[in-house]
Structure formats: C-alpha cells, structure tokens
Amino acid sequence: MTAVRTERYCYDLPRELIAQYPLERGRDRLLIADRKTRRIEHQRFEDLGDYLTPDDLLVFNDTRVIPARLIGKKKTGGKVEVLLVKKMDQTRWTCLLKASKPSRTGTEIFFENGLRAIVEGREEEFFTVSFSDPGKVLGAGRIPLPPYIEREPEAIDSQRYQTVYAREEGSVAAPTAGLHFTPEIMEDLRVRGVGTAFITLHVGPGTFMPVKTQEIEDHRMHAEEFTVSEEAASAVNNAMAQGKRVVAVGTTTTRVLEYLMAAHEKIVAGTGSTDLFIYEGFRFRCTRALLTNFHLPCSTLLMLVAAFGGYDFIMDAYRSAVEKEYRFFSYGDAMLII
C-alpha cells in the first residue's frame, strides 16, 4: 500500500475560528455528515436526538480532567511549567516540563503552596518527577487548557472543561465531544429510548500533538490507560449482537472500542492501555456512528475521523465548516458522522 503523507491532512483554518471560550452547553452547532447520501446538514447540538433512535447505543468516556498544569520556580528563580501526565506511585509522576533552560536530573522545583519537586530522570520527552507532599500536588495545579487556547485558565474552565458526566479522575485533556451534553439533553435521549454506556480512557498530552513525521505510518502514539466495566462491555456486545448502532462519543471512546475489538473480537471488561493509531485503511468493527469535534490539521484525531467518514467526504465537511464559520477545536462545535 502506498505510504500516506502527513501533509494530506493539512487544511486552511482562519485563526479567528479557533474557539477561545465555550458557549452555553448544548447551544453549539452540529454538522451532520451522512456517509451514504454524502449529504451535509447544519443543525444545533440540541437537535442531536432527531438523528438517533431507540436502536442506538451512545458510548461515553467518563474521564475527569485533573488540574495537571503546575507553575513552579527553580532555585535560580527560573520559571518551570510542569504538566502531570501519569501517576507512577504515591509521590512520583511522569511529567512534561517546559522551561527556558532544559531541566536536568536533580533539578529542584518550588511551588507557591509549599510543595517541592525533584527531577529524578528523563526518557525521551517525559520526566520522572518526585513530589514532597502527595496531598498538595493537585492543589498546586490548574486546569490544563490546550495550547491553542491563548489565555490563562479562568473560573469558567473548572466547570466547562469537564463533561457533565465526568467521574474518573486522570485526564490532562477533556474528551471534547462530550462537552456539549447537558443533563437535559441526556434526559431527552433517555426518554427517546436511546441507550447509553460509559467507559473510561484517560486522555494524555498526545491528543494535542500534530504528527511530525512525513508519512503517517511512521508516527507512534503514546499509550493511554482505559477501564471498561462489565456493565459497559455487556451493553456494547449486546447492541452489536442485536444489530443496533453503536455511536461513539468522541475519538477516545472510538479508540478503546476498536482496540478491544481488534484484540479480542468483542468488548472485554477490564483495565489496560492502548496506543492504537487509526488512519486510512483501518477496518472499524464496532463504531457505526461518531460524534466528534473539529480537530487540528495534521493531527491523529483528524486522521481517525477521516478513516471513519472517508477522506474526501470528511475534508469536504471541514471545508464546509470553515465556510460556514463553525467554531473549531476543544471549545468549538460538533460533527455527527452517520
């Protein structure tokens, strides 16, 4: 098979279309992309239920974003930005560090709440950091907004950069397709008879990172941890057995479902990790409809969406969204691919 060039996933996006603040939940726009008819419709997110039936099962990612962005100082006074990625044990975390000068093993970092940290080592871009008081780590942090939101976190972000059903702490980024749901919309879907199931995948910083290799096959995904309950596994397996449509809410949910199907040919309950990279040519075994936001050019998320919806059709949908001045990325509008 011919190698796929990363530049194929570039598209022109006016900077002013990158959403810097959220709208009221449920009031975002919703682009409907019908793969069979090749039709594109422009609706509101609150109209989502009109495109679902009692034969649908919506699968959500119930991860919760932690205050993973810590700002500290070295002994020299130099600023260090710490992004918590994964808790290793009681005192140690895998982190990303950003400073004017590279941080070395033994570097001490001091935070305003009295917390101290020591850099213990490095592997590729990730650092092992040990903290003096585990109980103060999250208290020193802020909500880690994506780099394309060009402002500091505000009070609104503590509530709006979480889904209304977020339960399991561990993400450094929100599963953004779920940010549009309100309790009222969830209740409307329940009344309509639409099924729901919840899995957990803790989103890592790789979700923000563009693919830097010239050919997408050379890109390597960072592994992310997931948990699937017996209840969720049973709901998805039963839906597939009955010929019902499994609707993945977000690319994170899609990756868990498709990883388990590829590994086990069914959804298996338990905890694990996945570095599955979905791009053109991938065979979807579970997901039959996908609700998602609009993603960065040359990102693995856009590549997944194009693999699901068809490259030409999805890029047409993106061009239509730009033309219609949709809002893009985490706090932006949504797309339902059916």
The 8 nearest C-alpha neighbors of each residue, nearest first, counted from 0:
[[1, 2, 3, 280, 279, 216, 4, 214],
 [0, 2, 3, 4, 214, 216, 280, 279],
 [3, 1, 214, 0, 4, 216, 215, 5],
 [4, 2, 214, 215, 1, 5, 216, 7],
 [5, 3, 214, 6, 7, 213, 215, 2],
 [4, 6, 7, 214, 215, 213, 8, 297],
 [7, 5, 8, 9, 4, 297, 213, 214],
 [6, 8, 5, 4, 9, 3, 297, 10],
 [9, 7, 297, 6, 296, 5, 10, 302],
 [8, 10, 296, 6, 297, 7, 11, 5],
 [9, 11, 296, 12, 8, 318, 314, 317],
 [10, 12, 13, 9, 296, 321, 318, 14],
 [11, 13, 14, 10, 321, 16, 17, 15],
 [14, 12, 15, 16, 11, 17, 321, 324],
 [13, 15, 16, 17, 12, 18, 11, 327],
 [14, 16, 13, 17, 18, 12, 326, 19],
 [17, 15, 326, 14, 13, 327, 18, 324],
 [16, 18, 327, 15, 14, 326, 19, 328],
 [19, 17, 331, 330, 326, 20, 327, 16],
 [18, 20, 148, 17, 330, 21, 149, 150],
 [21, 19, 18, 330, 22, 148, 331, 156],
 [22, 20, 330, 23, 19, 331, 18, 159],
 [21, 23, 24, 27, 26, 20, 330, 331],
 [22, 24, 26, 25, 21, 27, 179, 159],
 [25, 23, 179, 26, 22, 181, 180, 27],
 [24, 26, 179, 45, 44, 27, 180, 181],
 [27, 25, 24, 23, 44, 43, 28, 45],
 [28, 26, 332, 44, 25, 43, 22, 29],
 [27, 29, 43, 332, 44, 42, 333, 26],
 [30, 28, 333, 43, 44, 42, 334, 41],
 [29, 31, 334, 41, 40, 42, 335, 333],
 [32, 30, 40, 335, 39, 334, 336, 41],
 [33, 31, 336, 39, 335, 38, 34, 337],
 [34, 32, 337, 38, 37, 35, 36, 336],
 [33, 35, 37, 36, 337, 32, 308, 336],
 [36, 34, 33, 37, 38, 337, 32, 308],
 [35, 37, 38, 33, 34, 39, 32, 337],
 [38, 36, 34, 33, 35, 39, 32, 312],
 [37, 39, 36, 33, 32, 40, 34, 35],
 [40, 38, 32, 31, 33, 37, 41, 30],
 [41, 39, 31, 30, 42, 38, 32, 29],
 [42, 40, 30, 29, 31, 39, 43, 28],
 [41, 43, 29, 28, 30, 40, 44, 46],
 [44, 42, 28, 29, 45, 46, 27, 26],
 [43, 45, 29, 46, 28, 47, 25, 27],
 [44, 46, 43, 25, 47, 26, 184, 48],
 [47, 45, 44, 43, 48, 49, 42, 50],
 [48, 46, 49, 44, 45, 50, 51, 43],
 [47, 49, 51, 50, 46, 188, 45, 187],
 [48, 50, 47, 46, 51, 52, 45, 191],
 [51, 49, 48, 47, 52, 46, 337, 31],
 [50, 52, 48, 49, 55, 47, 193, 53],
 [51, 53, 54, 55, 193, 50, 192, 191],
 [54, 52, 193, 192, 55, 191, 194, 51],
 [55, 53, 243, 52, 244, 193, 56, 194],
 [56, 54, 244, 53, 52, 193, 243, 245],
 [55, 57, 194, 245, 195, 246, 193, 244],
 [56, 58, 195, 246, 194, 247, 245, 196],
 [57, 59, 196, 247, 197, 195, 248, 246],
 [60, 58, 197, 248, 61, 198, 196, 57],
 [59, 61, 199, 198, 62, 252, 197, 200],
 [62, 60, 165, 199, 166, 164, 197, 59],
 [63, 61, 167, 199, 165, 60, 201, 166],
 [62, 64, 168, 165, 167, 166, 170, 169],
 [65, 63, 170, 171, 173, 172, 169, 168],
 [64, 66, 67, 170, 169, 171, 168, 63],
 [67, 65, 142, 141, 140, 137, 68, 143],
 [66, 68, 83, 65, 140, 82, 143, 171],
 [69, 67, 82, 140, 141, 143, 81, 66],
 [70, 68, 140, 81, 80, 139, 82, 67],
 [69, 71, 80, 79, 81, 68, 110, 72],
 [72, 70, 110, 79, 109, 108, 78, 80],
 [71, 73, 78, 109, 77, 108, 76, 79],
 [72, 74, 108, 76, 75, 77, 107, 109],
 [75, 73, 76, 72, 107, 108, 77, 109],
 [74, 76, 73, 77, 72, 78, 108, 107],
 [77, 75, 73, 74, 72, 78, 71, 79],
 [76, 78, 73, 72, 75, 79, 99, 74],
 [77, 79, 72, 71, 98, 76, 73, 80],
 [80, 78, 98, 71, 72, 97, 70, 81],
 [81, 79, 70, 97, 96, 69, 71, 98],
 [82, 80, 96, 69, 68, 95, 70, 79],
 [83, 81, 68, 95, 94, 67, 84, 69],
 [82, 84, 94, 67, 85, 81, 93, 92],
 [83, 85, 94, 93, 82, 203, 171, 92],
 [86, 84, 93, 92, 83, 87, 94, 169],
 [85, 87, 92, 88, 93, 91, 84, 89],
 [86, 88, 92, 91, 85, 93, 89, 90],
 [89, 87, 91, 90, 86, 92, 85, 129],
 [88, 90, 91, 133, 87, 86, 92, 130],
 [91, 89, 130, 133, 129, 88, 92, 131],
 [92, 90, 129, 88, 87, 128, 89, 130],
 [93, 91, 86, 87, 128, 85, 127, 94],
 [92, 94, 127, 85, 84, 126, 128, 125],
 [95, 93, 83, 84, 126, 82, 125, 92],
 [94, 96, 82, 125, 81, 126, 83, 97],
 [97, 95, 81, 80, 94, 82, 98, 79],
 [96, 98, 80, 79, 81, 95, 99, 101],
 [99, 97, 79, 100, 78, 101, 80, 96],
 [98, 100, 101, 97, 77, 78, 79, 102],
 [99, 101, 98, 102, 97, 77, 79, 103],
 [102, 100, 98, 103, 99, 97, 96, 79],
 [103, 101, 106, 100, 104, 98, 96, 118],
 [104, 102, 106, 105, 101, 118, 120, 121],
 [103, 105, 118, 119, 120, 106, 102, 121],
 [104, 106, 118, 117, 119, 103, 107, 120],
 [105, 107, 118, 104, 103, 117, 102, 108],
 [108, 106, 117, 116, 73, 105, 118, 109],
 [107, 109, 73, 116, 72, 115, 71, 117],
 [108, 110, 115, 72, 71, 114, 73, 116],
 [111, 109, 71, 114, 112, 113, 115, 72],
 [110, 112, 113, 109, 114, 71, 139, 70],
 [113, 111, 114, 110, 139, 135, 138, 109],
 [114, 112, 111, 110, 115, 109, 135, 132],
 [113, 115, 110, 112, 131, 109, 132, 135],
 [116, 114, 109, 131, 108, 130, 110, 113],
 [117, 115, 130, 108, 129, 107, 131, 128],
 [116, 118, 107, 129, 106, 128, 105, 119],
 [117, 119, 128, 104, 105, 106, 120, 127],
 [120, 118, 104, 127, 128, 105, 117, 129],
 [121, 119, 104, 127, 126, 118, 122, 128],
 [120, 122, 126, 125, 127, 123, 124, 119],
 [123, 121, 125, 124, 126, 120, 127, 93],
 [122, 124, 125, 121, 126, 120, 95, 127],
 [123, 125, 122, 126, 95, 121, 96, 94],
 [124, 126, 95, 122, 123, 94, 121, 93],
 [127, 125, 121, 94, 93, 120, 95, 128],
 [126, 128, 93, 120, 119, 92, 121, 118],
 [127, 129, 118, 92, 91, 119, 117, 126],
 [128, 130, 91, 117, 116, 90, 118, 92],
 [131, 129, 116, 90, 132, 115, 91, 133],
 [130, 132, 115, 116, 114, 133, 129, 90],
 [131, 133, 134, 135, 130, 114, 136, 90],
 [134, 132, 135, 90, 136, 130, 89, 131],
 [133, 135, 132, 136, 137, 138, 131, 90],
 [134, 136, 138, 133, 132, 137, 139, 114],
 [137, 135, 138, 139, 133, 134, 140, 132],
 [136, 138, 140, 139, 135, 66, 67, 65],
 [137, 139, 135, 136, 140, 134, 66, 112],
 [140, 138, 137, 136, 69, 135, 112, 110],
 [139, 141, 69, 66, 68, 137, 67, 138],
 [140, 142, 66, 68, 143, 67, 69, 139],
 [141, 143, 66, 144, 67, 68, 152, 157],
 [144, 142, 68, 67, 141, 171, 66, 145],
 [143, 145, 142, 146, 148, 152, 172, 151],
 [144, 146, 147, 148, 143, 207, 172, 329],
 [147, 145, 148, 149, 144, 207, 143, 150],
 [146, 148, 145, 149, 17, 19, 144, 328],
 [149, 147, 19, 146, 145, 150, 144, 18],
 [148, 150, 147, 146, 19, 151, 145, 144],
 [151, 149, 148, 152, 19, 153, 144, 146],
 [150, 152, 153, 149, 144, 148, 143, 142],
 [153, 151, 156, 142, 150, 144, 154, 141],
 [154, 152, 155, 156, 151, 157, 150, 142],
 [153, 155, 156, 157, 152, 158, 159, 142],
 [156, 154, 153, 157, 158, 159, 152, 160],
 [155, 157, 159, 160, 158, 154, 153, 152],
 [158, 156, 155, 154, 159, 160, 142, 161],
 [157, 159, 156, 155, 160, 161, 154, 162],
 [158, 160, 156, 161, 155, 157, 21, 162],
 [161, 159, 156, 158, 157, 173, 162, 178],
 [162, 160, 159, 158, 173, 165, 163, 63],
 [161, 163, 178, 165, 164, 177, 160, 159],
 [162, 164, 165, 161, 181, 180, 182, 178],
 [163, 165, 162, 61, 166, 161, 62, 177],
 [166, 164, 61, 63, 162, 62, 163, 161],
 [167, 165, 61, 63, 62, 164, 168, 163],
 [166, 168, 62, 63, 61, 165, 169, 199],
 [169, 167, 63, 62, 64, 65, 170, 166],
 [168, 170, 201, 65, 63, 64, 167, 62],
 [171, 169, 64, 201, 202, 172, 63, 65],
 [170, 172, 64, 203, 67, 202, 65, 143],
 [173, 171, 170, 202, 64, 203, 174, 204],
 [172, 174, 175, 64, 161, 160, 170, 171],
 [175, 173, 176, 177, 249, 172, 251, 60],
 [174, 176, 177, 173, 178, 329, 292, 249],
 [177, 175, 291, 249, 292, 178, 174, 248],
 [176, 178, 175, 179, 162, 180, 174, 248],
 [177, 179, 162, 175, 176, 180, 161, 160],
 [180, 178, 25, 24, 177, 181, 176, 27],
 [181, 179, 178, 177, 25, 184, 24, 185],
 [180, 182, 184, 183, 24, 185, 25, 163],
 [183, 181, 185, 184, 186, 180, 163, 187],
 [182, 184, 186, 181, 185, 187, 180, 188],
 [183, 185, 187, 181, 186, 182, 180, 188],
 [184, 186, 182, 188, 183, 187, 181, 189],
 [187, 185, 189, 183, 184, 188, 182, 190],
 [188, 186, 184, 190, 189, 185, 183, 191],
 [187, 189, 191, 185, 193, 186, 190, 48],
 [190, 188, 186, 192, 191, 187, 193, 185],
 [189, 191, 187, 192, 188, 186, 193, 185],
 [192, 190, 188, 189, 193, 187, 53, 52],
 [193, 191, 53, 189, 190, 194, 188, 52],
 [192, 194, 53, 188, 189, 55, 191, 52],
 [195, 193, 56, 57, 55, 192, 53, 189],
 [196, 194, 57, 56, 58, 193, 197, 59],
 [195, 197, 58, 231, 59, 57, 234, 198],
 [198, 196, 59, 58, 60, 231, 61, 199],
 [197, 199, 227, 60, 59, 61, 226, 231],
 [200, 198, 60, 226, 225, 61, 62, 227],
 [199, 201, 225, 224, 202, 62, 60, 226],
 [202, 200, 170, 169, 224, 62, 223, 225],
 [201, 203, 170, 172, 171, 200, 223, 204],
 [204, 202, 205, 171, 206, 170, 84, 223],
 [203, 205, 206, 207, 171, 172, 202, 84],
 [206, 204, 208, 207, 203, 221, 220, 202],
 [205, 207, 204, 208, 203, 202, 300, 299],
 [208, 206, 205, 204, 209, 145, 298, 146],
 [207, 209, 205, 206, 210, 298, 204, 299],
 [210, 208, 298, 297, 211, 207, 299, 296],
 [209, 211, 298, 212, 297, 218, 208, 299],
 [212, 210, 209, 213, 218, 5, 297, 215],
 [211, 213, 214, 210, 218, 217, 215, 5],
 [214, 212, 5, 4, 211, 215, 6, 217],
 [215, 213, 4, 5, 212, 216, 3, 217],
 [214, 216, 5, 217, 218, 3, 4, 212],
 [215, 217, 214, 218, 2, 3, 219, 212],
 [218, 216, 215, 214, 212, 219, 213, 210],
 [217, 219, 215, 216, 212, 210, 220, 211],
 [220, 218, 217, 221, 276, 274, 216, 210],
 [219, 221, 274, 222, 276, 218, 275, 205],
 [220, 222, 274, 205, 223, 219, 203, 273],
 [223, 221, 274, 273, 272, 220, 224, 275],
 [224, 222, 272, 273, 201, 203, 202, 221],
 [223, 225, 272, 271, 201, 200, 273, 222],
 [226, 224, 200, 199, 271, 270, 272, 201],
 [225, 227, 270, 199, 269, 198, 271, 228],
 [226, 228, 268, 198, 269, 231, 270, 199],
 [227, 229, 268, 231, 230, 232, 269, 226],
 [228, 230, 268, 232, 231, 233, 227, 269],
 [229, 231, 233, 228, 232, 234, 196, 227],
 [230, 232, 234, 228, 196, 233, 229, 197],
 [233, 231, 229, 266, 235, 234, 230, 268],
 [232, 234, 236, 230, 231, 235, 237, 229],
 [235, 233, 231, 237, 232, 236, 238, 230],
 [234, 236, 238, 232, 237, 233, 239, 231],
 [237, 235, 233, 239, 238, 234, 232, 240],
 [238, 236, 240, 234, 239, 235, 233, 241],
 [239, 237, 243, 235, 241, 236, 240, 234],
 [238, 240, 242, 236, 241, 237, 243, 235],
 [241, 239, 237, 238, 242, 236, 243, 235],
 [242, 240, 238, 239, 243, 237, 236, 54],
 [243, 241, 239, 240, 238, 244, 54, 237],
 [244, 242, 238, 54, 241, 55, 239, 245],
 [243, 245, 55, 287, 246, 56, 54, 242],
 [244, 246, 56, 286, 287, 55, 57, 247],
 [247, 245, 288, 57, 289, 56, 287, 286],
 [248, 246, 289, 58, 253, 249, 252, 57],
 [249, 247, 290, 59, 58, 176, 289, 252],
 [250, 248, 291, 176, 251, 252, 290, 247],
 [249, 251, 253, 252, 254, 300, 291, 248],
 [252, 250, 254, 253, 249, 255, 200, 174],
 [251, 253, 255, 250, 254, 249, 60, 247],
 [254, 252, 250, 256, 251, 255, 247, 257],
 [253, 255, 257, 251, 252, 256, 258, 250],
 [256, 254, 258, 252, 253, 257, 259, 251],
 [257, 255, 253, 259, 258, 254, 260, 252],
 [256, 258, 260, 254, 259, 255, 253, 261],
 [259, 257, 255, 261, 260, 256, 254, 262],
 [260, 258, 262, 256, 257, 261, 266, 263],
 [259, 261, 264, 265, 257, 263, 262, 258],
 [260, 262, 258, 259, 264, 263, 257, 284],
 [261, 263, 259, 260, 258, 264, 265, 257],
 [262, 264, 265, 260, 259, 261, 266, 267],
 [265, 263, 260, 261, 262, 259, 266, 284],
 [266, 264, 260, 263, 267, 259, 236, 261],
 [265, 267, 232, 259, 260, 236, 268, 256],
 [268, 266, 232, 265, 269, 259, 263, 227],
 [269, 267, 227, 229, 228, 232, 266, 270],
 [268, 270, 227, 226, 228, 267, 271, 229],
 [271, 269, 226, 225, 227, 272, 268, 224],
 [272, 270, 225, 224, 226, 269, 273, 223],
 [273, 271, 224, 223, 225, 222, 274, 270],
 [272, 274, 222, 275, 223, 224, 258, 271],
 [273, 275, 222, 220, 221, 276, 223, 272],
 [274, 276, 273, 277, 258, 254, 220, 222],
 [277, 275, 274, 220, 278, 299, 219, 303],
 [276, 278, 303, 281, 275, 302, 306, 279],
 [277, 279, 306, 303, 302, 281, 280, 276],
 [280, 278, 306, 281, 305, 277, 302, 303],
 [279, 281, 278, 282, 306, 277, 307, 283],
 [280, 282, 279, 278, 277, 283, 306, 307],
 [283, 281, 284, 280, 307, 306, 279, 257],
 [284, 282, 285, 286, 281, 257, 307, 287],
 [283, 285, 282, 286, 260, 257, 261, 264],
 [284, 286, 283, 257, 287, 256, 245, 260],
 [287, 285, 245, 288, 246, 247, 283, 284],
 [286, 288, 245, 244, 246, 285, 289, 337],
 [289, 287, 246, 337, 336, 286, 247, 245],
 [290, 288, 247, 336, 246, 335, 248, 291],
 [289, 291, 335, 248, 249, 334, 247, 336],
 [290, 292, 176, 249, 334, 333, 289, 335],
 [291, 293, 333, 176, 334, 332, 294, 328],
 [294, 292, 328, 327, 333, 291, 332, 295],
 [295, 293, 328, 301, 292, 300, 296, 327],
 [294, 296, 298, 297, 301, 328, 293, 209],
 [297, 295, 9, 298, 8, 10, 294, 301],
 [296, 298, 8, 9, 209, 210, 5, 295],
 [299, 297, 209, 300, 301, 295, 296, 210],
 [298, 300, 302, 301, 303, 210, 297, 209],
 [301, 299, 303, 298, 302, 294, 304, 250],
 [300, 302, 304, 298, 303, 299, 294, 305],
 [301, 303, 299, 305, 278, 300, 304, 306],
 [304, 302, 277, 306, 278, 300, 301, 305],
 [303, 305, 301, 307, 306, 302, 308, 300],
 [306, 304, 310, 309, 302, 308, 307, 303],
 [307, 305, 279, 303, 278, 304, 309, 308],
 [308, 306, 304, 305, 309, 303, 283, 279],
 [307, 309, 305, 306, 313, 304, 34, 336],
 [310, 308, 305, 306, 312, 311, 307, 313],
 [309, 311, 305, 313, 312, 314, 306, 308],
 [312, 310, 314, 313, 309, 315, 305, 308],
 [311, 313, 315, 309, 314, 310, 316, 308],
 [314, 312, 316, 315, 310, 311, 305, 308],
 [313, 315, 317, 311, 316, 312, 310, 318],
 [316, 314, 312, 318, 313, 317, 311, 319],
 [315, 317, 313, 319, 314, 318, 320, 312],
 [318, 316, 320, 314, 319, 315, 313, 321],
 [317, 319, 315, 321, 320, 316, 322, 314],
 [318, 320, 316, 322, 317, 321, 323, 315],
 [321, 319, 317, 323, 325, 318, 322, 324],
 [320, 322, 324, 318, 319, 323, 325, 317],
 [321, 323, 319, 324, 320, 318, 325, 317],
 [324, 322, 320, 321, 325, 319, 318, 41],
 [325, 323, 321, 322, 320, 326, 16, 319],
 [324, 326, 320, 323, 321, 332, 327, 16],
 [325, 327, 331, 16, 332, 18, 17, 324],
 [328, 326, 331, 17, 293, 18, 16, 332],
 [327, 329, 331, 293, 294, 330, 292, 17],
 [330, 328, 175, 331, 327, 292, 18, 145],
 [331, 329, 21, 18, 328, 20, 19, 327],
 [330, 332, 327, 326, 328, 18, 329, 292],
 [331, 333, 28, 27, 326, 292, 327, 29],
 [334, 332, 292, 29, 291, 28, 30, 293],
 [333, 335, 30, 29, 291, 290, 292, 31],
 [334, 336, 290, 31, 289, 32, 30, 337],
 [337, 335, 32, 289, 288, 33, 31, 290],
 [336, 288, 33, 34, 32, 335, 289, 287]]
